[in-house]
Amino acid sequence: MRRKIVAGNWKMNGSTDLVENLVGYVRSEVSSLDNGVEAVIIPPALYVRDVKSLAGDRISVGVQNVACWESGAYTGEVSAVMAKDCGCHYALVGHSERRQLFAETDATVADKVAQLMSQGLNAIVCVGETLAEREAGQAEEIVSAQVRKGLAGVSGDGWQNIVVAYEPVWAIGTGKTATSDDAQAMHRSIRKVLEDMGAPAEEISLLYGGSVKADNAAALFAEPDIDGGLIGGASLVAKDFVSICQAMPAGSES
């Protein structure tokens, strides 16, 4: 049975006031939902403990990045061991901003996934193509390669801790969104790649990210291979984030 997940990536945004005003409201609203959705908040690392203290049982907490190493002289890095120690259950890996701005490669992604697997944490592995790659007809080729290389070291029970988030780079923060049909086609392709890798593909949650909002979430979540969303800007507005969680159709567990 696939988990239905709506994860909010705050990116480099947040404050003590935002934590106090948003988390309590989200907790109270999602606690009454009966559609099986798991809400996840992924704040900057400085606010993880604050979010965790207010999250309750219905909100999971994650970090936006982890190091390739378990510990050591890596100033500024946060390890998977630390994330687990602070009560996190999830971590983003390979977000397009990490790939573009910090030169992270598929090999780096694989190293970080390995660190998370060693701690039993859930890795939300981000993949996606640029507009130029899509227009060149290379979208599936690019995304498939990212999936294969980034998850090359996963096997056996490790797959139960893998979530894949498809985020077309051209749709992140731009207001543009892939159509439901386009998103579904890529999610179906990703699931086929996972199957070819020997993964329990029908059990792995696939999320869509890229300008997901309250007014388009329901159409995206209705697609058979889309199991939730990785939400950016809308996750910073409590009512919008809750509305997206509410958009998950009841009884949609696969």
Residue pairs with C-beta under 8 A, 6 or more apart in sequence:
1 203
1 253
1 254
2 202
2 203
2 204
2 205
2 227
2 253
2 254
3 38
3 163
3 205
3 227
3 228
3 253
4 35
4 36
4 37
4 38
4 205
4 227
4 228
4 248
4 252
4 253
5 37
5 38
5 40
5 163
5 205
5 207
5 227
5 228
5 229
6 37
6 38
6 39
6 40
6 228
6 229
6 231
6 241
6 244
6 245
6 248
7 39
7 40
7 41
7 42
7 62
7 90
7 124
7 165
7 207
7 228
7 229
7 230
7 231
7 235
8 39
8 40
8 41
8 42
8 231
8 234
8 235
8 236
8 241
9 42
9 64
9 92
9 95
9 209
9 230
9 231
9 232
9 235
10 41
10 42
10 43
10 44
10 47
10 64
10 235
10 236
11 44
11 64
11 97
11 232
12 44
13 44
13 236
14 43
14 44
14 46
14 47
16 47
16 50
18 236
19 43
19 47
19 50
19 51
19 54
20 50
20 54
21 238
22 236
22 238
22 241
23 41
23 51
23 54
23 55
23 59
24 54
25 238
25 239
25 242
26 39
26 41
26 59
26 238
26 241
26 242
26 245
27 54
27 55
27 56
27 58
27 59
29 242
29 245
30 37
30 39
30 58
30 59
30 242
30 245
31 56
31 58
33 245
33 246
34 250
35 246
35 248
35 249
35 250
35 251
35 252
36 248
36 250
36 251
36 252
36 253
37 228
37 245
37 248
38 60
38 228
39 58
39 59
39 60
39 241
39 245
40 59
40 60
40 61
40 62
40 89
40 90
41 51
41 55
41 59
41 60
41 61
41 62
41 235
42 61
42 62
42 63
42 64
42 90
42 92
43 50
43 51
43 61
43 64
44 64
45 63
45 64
45 78
48 61
48 63
48 83
48 86
48 87
48 88
49 86
49 87
51 59
51 61
52 61
52 86
52 87
52 88
55 61
60 89
60 90
61 87
61 88
61 89
61 90
62 83
62 88
62 89
62 90
62 91
62 92
62 122
62 124
63 78
63 83
63 88
63 90
63 91
63 92
64 91
64 92
64 95
65 78
65 91
65 92
65 93
65 95
65 98
65 112
66 78
66 79
66 80
66 83
66 91
66 93
66 112
66 115
66 116
67 74
67 77
67 78
67 79
67 80
67 112
67 115
68 108
68 111
68 112
68 115
69 77
69 79
69 115
70 79
70 80
70 81
70 115
70 118
71 79
71 81
79 115
80 91
80 112
80 115
80 116
80 118
80 119
80 121
81 119
83 91
83 119
83 121
84 119
84 120
84 121
88 121
89 121
89 122
90 121
90 122
90 123
90 124
90 163
91 112
91 116
91 121
91 122
91 123
91 124
92 124
92 126
92 165
92 230
93 109
93 112
93 113
93 116
93 123
93 124
93 125
93 126
93 150
94 104
94 106
94 108
94 109
94 112
94 125
94 126
94 127
94 146
94 150
95 126
95 167
96 126
96 128
96 167
96 169
96 172
97 172
98 104
99 105
100 169
106 145
106 146
106 149
106 150
107 149
109 125
109 146
109 149
109 150
110 149
110 150
110 151
110 152
110 153
112 123
113 123
113 125
113 150
113 151
113 153
113 154
113 162
114 153
116 122
116 123
116 161
117 123
117 153
117 154
117 158
117 161
120 161
121 161
122 161
122 162
122 163
123 161
123 162
123 163
124 163
124 164
124 165
124 207
124 230
125 147
125 150
125 151
125 162
125 163
125 164
125 165
126 165
126 167
126 209
126 230
127 143
127 146
127 147
127 150
127 164
127 165
127 166
127 167
127 190
128 143
128 146
128 166
128 167
128 168
128 169
128 172
128 209
128 210
129 138
129 139
129 142
129 143
129 168
129 169
129 170
130 169
130 170
131 169
131 170
133 139
133 142
134 168
134 170
139 168
139 186
140 186
140 189
143 166
143 186
143 189
143 190
144 189
144 190
144 193
147 164
147 190
147 193
147 194
147 197
148 193
148 197
151 162
151 164
151 194
151 197
151 199
154 162
154 199
155 198
159 199
159 200
159 203
159 204
160 200
160 203
162 199
162 204
163 204
163 205
163 206
163 207
164 190
164 194
164 204
164 205
164 206
164 207
165 206
165 207
165 208
165 209
165 230
166 183
166 186
166 187
166 190
166 206
166 207
166 208
166 209
167 208
167 209
167 210
167 230
168 178
168 186
168 210
170 176
170 210
171 177
171 178
171 210
171 211
172 209
172 210
172 211
172 232
173 211
173 232
173 233
174 211
175 211
176 210
176 211
177 210
177 211
177 212
177 213
177 216
177 220
178 186
178 208
178 210
180 219
180 220
180 222
180 223
183 208
183 220
183 223
183 226
184 223
184 224
184 225
184 226
187 206
187 208
187 223
187 225
187 226
188 225
190 206
190 225
191 201
191 202
191 204
191 206
191 225
192 201
194 201
194 204
195 201
202 254
205 227
205 228
206 225
206 226
206 227
207 226
207 227
207 228
207 229
207 230
208 220
208 226
208 228
208 229
208 230
209 229
209 230
209 231
209 232
211 232
211 233
212 220
212 229
212 230
212 231
212 232
212 234
212 244
213 234
213 240
213 244
214 234
214 240
214 243
214 244
214 247
217 229
217 243
217 244
217 247
217 248
218 247
218 249
220 226
220 229
221 228
221 229
221 247
221 248
221 249
221 252
222 249
224 254
227 254
228 248
229 244
231 241
231 244
234 240
234 241
234 244
235 241
